[in-house]
Each structure stands twice: as structure tokens, then as C-alpha cells.
Amino acid sequence: MKKRNPAAQEIGFPGKPKNSLLFSFDSSLDAINCSIEIQQSLKNINEFKIRIGIHQGDIFVKDGDVFGDDVNIASRVEGFAPIGGISLSDKVHKDISGVSDIKTSFIGHRKLKGVEQETQIRCITSHSLPKIKSSKFISFTGYLAYFLGIFHIILIPINGIQNTSLTLFTMNKYQPYLVRRFAIFVGILGLIIIFLIAFYDPLSNFIFGNILGAEAELKEFSITAIKILSILPLVLIVEQFYVACLLGTKNTKPIIIINILRLITFVTWLIYGVVFSNMSGLVLGAAGWTITLFFEGIYAWLVGKSSYNKIKYLHYKKKIDYNN
């Protein structure tokens, strides 16, 4: 094996058993490159599988042993690595975030013994290194619940269109096509607002970072979620408008059908995503939420068109009767 970093030093863990080694490097990248080469060299030796954990911080050496709080953190981080893999603390990940050929996967926020704040742990997934195996179903449902919170942010600019449309239909003062145009206008306006929040970085960082207080990974997840869900305002407007048409004609049975079809769509996607696909929990949850609501809008449009036509007919009939 080539020696990546001639400045690397083997030093001891105080109080650690002899099967644990600690190396110090001049940089995080040197430590990662050396660790990758170690794991790749040992990959085909079944009797010799190790975990490697990497952390960055201040240390001091005394009598061949190394001391410092960051030494303890490095020791704890190693325990979260998969067998034959490499785990990193958030400090190390920030140091190598600009290195394109090193890919990582977020393991989670972990409470480490002797450390007050939770530490963000990642593992390296490039260079054919093993990943942490987790339940895709748990990951999927966790992200789905998270997207539900983001979804309520999306609802803010379009909330209430169903009740507004129903009220306008009941008043019979405005032509139904004008009510529909108003609903579409609100949907487009909501779409523009959500697109600005999702894709204009200064606004995204201000809302999720400064206002909502999300940091690092949570902020990244929030922005990713709202980008994936950003097409929904227009879809939700369609759903709310045509459900208002159904309620306006007192035709409520199709609403039950819409909810049944929505449940079938969700369960179908859940089975496909968890059993047959290789998508990550983030993509699986976002796509599941988006597809379910997208098809709900289509179902509402299909079963609500006749009610809309009936409302138009009744509106013009009452107008003719009034003129006569």
C-alpha cells in the first residue's frame, strides 16, 4: 500500500484495547484518502474487517498517548461506521465538501457520550465502500411526515380557495368561468411564490435559516423538499375548485371515490417504492407525496367536470328566468 501522507503518525488511544489504532494527519483529505486505501486493501480479506471513524480537532500528545475532547469524539464516530466502511463527523465533511469524487450519505444526528450537542454523522459511499443499511419503510415514512410540514407552507398562499369558490357559486352573482379563472389565478400566484422560495437561494436561506432556524442538514432537506413539491399549488387549486363544484351541486359521493383512489395511489406507490425500487428515502417520500396529491387533482377534475357544467347551466338558467 502506498503511503499517502508521510506526515501521518500512529499514536495510541489512552485506555483503548490494542486492536484500536489512532492516526493523525495534516488534513482531513489526507485522512480520508488513507482510510479509503486501507479499506480497499482489506476488502477481499474476510477475516479482517475494520471500521474507521474520522474527526477533526485539537489534540496533544504525551508519552506516546494522545489526549483531548476531539480524540473521544473520533473514537465515538468510528462506532457508527459500517463494517468495512468509513464514518465522518460534520467537521470533516465540511472540509471535503468540495471534493467531487468523495460521496457521503447522512447517517443522522447522534448523541455521543461526553459531548453536549448532537453530532452529525456521515459515511463515505463512493469508492465501493459499504453503506449503512436502514429500513427503507422507516426512512420513507419519516420523510413523508417531514414533507407534510413543508406541504403546509405551500398551502399558505392557496388556503381557502375551496370555501371561496363554494361561496361564490352559492351567491350566483359571478359567472362560473370567472370563479374558475380566479382559482387558477390564485394557483399561478401560489406557484410563483413557492418557486421563488424554492429556487431563489437568498430567499430560501432567509426563510428556512433565519426565520425557521433550520441549520445545515435540516435546511438542506427543507429546500430540497420544497423544490420537489413546488408544482403542487396549481394541482391543489384544481382539486379544491372541483371539489367545491361537487359540494355546490350536493354531489358528495364522488368525494368518497376521490379519497379511496387517493389511498390506492398512495399504497401502490408505497409498495412499489419500498419493495421494488432503489430510490433513497428522501426521493421516495417526496415522490410519494407529490404523486399522490397530483393524482388526487386529476381524480377531482375527472369527477367534478360534470358538476361544474351543471353549475354553469343552473347559473345561466336562473339568469334567463330572472330576465324573463
N, C-alpha and C positions, 0 to 999 in steps of 0.2 A: 504493500500500500504506500502510495506517495505521501510524503509529509507535507500537508497543505500549509502549515504555519509553523515555521521554525521557532516562533516565539511562544508556542503553546507549552504550558508547564503542567506536569502531573503533580497534583498536591492532594493531601488527604482530607477526607471528611472527618472532623472530630466526632468520635463516638459512633461512627458508622462501621458496619462489618467490612471485612476485607474484600467482599465481592462488589463493592461500590467504589467507583473511581471519580475523581473530580479533576477536570482540566480547566485551565484559564487561558483565554485568548485575548488578543489585542482588539478584536472587533466581533460584533455579533455575526457578521457574514462569515468570518473565518471559522467561528464555532459551528455554524450551520453546515458549511461545506465539508468540514472534517467529519461531522456527525453523519452526514449523508453518505460519505465514502465508507465510514465504518459499517453502517447498516447494510450497504450494498455488498460489502466484502463478506459479511456474515450471513447474507440472505439464504444461501444454499446449505448452511450448516445447521441442521435441525436441532442438534444438541446444544447449540449456543445461540440463544435468542435473548436479546437485551432490550431494555428501554433506555431512551436518552431524553433528558429534560434540559432545556436551555433557558437561562435567565441572565439579565444584565444588571450589574450594580457594583457597589463599592465593597472591597474585601481587604483584609490584612492577614499576612502570613506570619505565623510564629511557630518555631521549632518543627517545621515541616507540615503543620496543620494550618488550615485556612478558617478564618472566623468572619462573622458579620451577618446581619439580618438577611442579606440577599443570598447568602450561602444556604440558609434554611429554606428560602423560597425556591431556589434551584432544586433542592432535594425534594420538596413537595411537588413541584411541577413535573418532575420525572415520573411520579406515580400515575399521572393521567395519560401518559403515552401508551399507545397500543404496543403489544409485544412485537418487537422488530421495528418500532416506529420512533418518531421524534416529536416531543411536545415543546411548545414555546410559551413564554409569558408575553403579555401585551407589550412590554418594553422592547423585547427582541423583535416582535412582529413589526412594530413601528420602525425599527432600524432597517428592516429588509423589505419594507412595503413597496419600494421602488424597483425591486429586483424581479423582473418579469418571469424568469424561469423557475422561481420558487413559489409554489402554490400552497395555500394553507386552508384548513377548514376550522370553523369556530366550534369548539367543544362546549363552552359555556362559561358562566361566571362561577367560580369555585371559591369556597371559604377555606383558606389554608390555615393550618394551625400556627399560631403565633403572629398572624397577620390580621390587622384590624379590618381593612377593606377587602372586599371580594376581588379576586384576581381573574382577569380574562385569560382563558387558556385556549390555545390553538394547537393543531397538529399539522405537520407537513404532509401534503397529499400528493405532491409531484414526485418524480424520480422513482416511481413504482413502490412507494412506501405504503404500508398498511394504514387504513383509516379506522377511526373509532366506529364500531358497529352500534347503531342505535335503532330503536323501533321507529320505522317509518310512519306507523299509525300515530304514535305519540307525537312525533315531530309534525305530522300533518295537522292533527287537531290543535296542537299548540299554536302553530302559525295561523290556523283558521280563526282561532279565538283572537289572536293579535290583530288580524285583518278586520275583524268585526269592529274593533275600536277605531281603526283608520277609516272604515266604512262610514262611521257616524260623523267623521269630519267631512266626508264627501256629501253627506245628507244635508249639511247646514244650508247651502245655497238653494236647495230644491225642496226642502221640507215644507209640507203643507199644500203642494200642488193638487193632490187628490181632493182634499176638502174644498179648496178654492174652486176647482173645476166643477165639483158637485153643486156647490152653492150657486155658481153662475148658471148652470143648467136649470136649477130649480127656479131661479128668478125669471128665466125665459126672456131676458132683456137683451142678451147678446147672441148673435148668430153662432151656432156650434163651431163652425170653422174658425171663427175668431178666438174662441176659447182654446181650440187646439193649437192655433198659432201662438197664443200666449204661452201655453205649456211648453211648446217647442222652443220658444224664445228663452224661457227660464232654463230649459235644459242646456241650450247652447251657451248661455251665460255661465251656468254652473260648470260646464265643460271647460270654458276658457279659464275660469278661476282655478279649477283643480289642475289644469295643465300648467298654469303659472307656478302654482305651489310645487308641483312635481318636477318640473324641468328647468325652472329658473333657480339656479343654485343659491344665490344670495337670499332669496325668499324662503327656499326650503330650509336652509341652515338657520335663518332667523326664527321661523315658526317652530321647527322641531328642536332646535338647540336652545335659543334664547327664551322663547315663550313656554314651550312644553318641558324644557330642561333635559331632553334626551342627550346622551353622550355616546360617543364612539360607536360601538356595535348597534346599540338601540337606535341611534339616529340614522345609521346606515340602513337598518331594516325598515324603519319608518318611511324613509324616502323611496326605497325600493318598492315597498308595499303600495304607496300612493301612486307610483308610476304604473304599476301593473293594473291597479283599479281605476285609473283615471278615465277610462272610457265609459264608466258606469253612469254618470249623471244623465246622459241622453237616454240610455236604456231604462233607467229608473223612471224618468219622466214619461216614457211610453207606457210603462207598466202602470204608473199611478193614474195617468189620464184615462186609459181604457178600463181600468177597474172602477174609476169614477163613472164612466159610461154605464157599466154593468149595474152599479148601485143606483144610478139615476133612473134606470128602467126597471128597478127592483128585480133584476135577473141575477140572483146571488148564487145559483148552483154552479155556474162556470167558475166562480171564485174558488169553490171547493176543488174543482178539477185542476185549476192553476196550482194550488198548493200541493195536490197529490203529484202532479207532474214535476213540480219543483223538487219534491222529496225523492222521486225516482231518479231525476237527473243527478242530484247530489250523491245518492247511494251508488249509482252506476259509476260516477267519477271516482268515488272513494275506493270502490273495489278495483277498478282499473289501475288507479294510481298506486295503491298500496301493494297489490298483488303482481301486476304485470309491468309496471314502468320502473325506470331507473332514475326518475326525477328526484331532486332534493326536496326536503320538507318545505322550504321556502317557496319554490316554484309550484309544488303540488298544492299547497294551501292557497296560494294566490290564484292559481288557475282554477281550482275547485270553486272558490268564492265567486270569481268573475264569470265562469261558465254557467254556474247555477243561476245567478241573477240575470245574465244575458238571455238565457232560455226562458226565464220567467217573464221577461219583457216580451219575447216572441209569443209565448203562450197567451199572455194578456191581449196582445194585438190580434191574434187569430180569433179568440173567442169574444173579443169586445167590439170587433168591427161592426157586427150586425146591430149591437146596441147603440153605437154611435150613429149609424144610419137611421135607426128608429128615432133617436133624439132629434136629428135633423128634420125628419118627416113630421114629427109632432110639433116642432118649433114653427115650421112653415104652415102647417095646418092651422095652428092657433092664430098665426098672423093673418091668414086668409079669412078665418072665421071672424076675427076682430074687425078687419076691413069691411066685411060684408055687413 
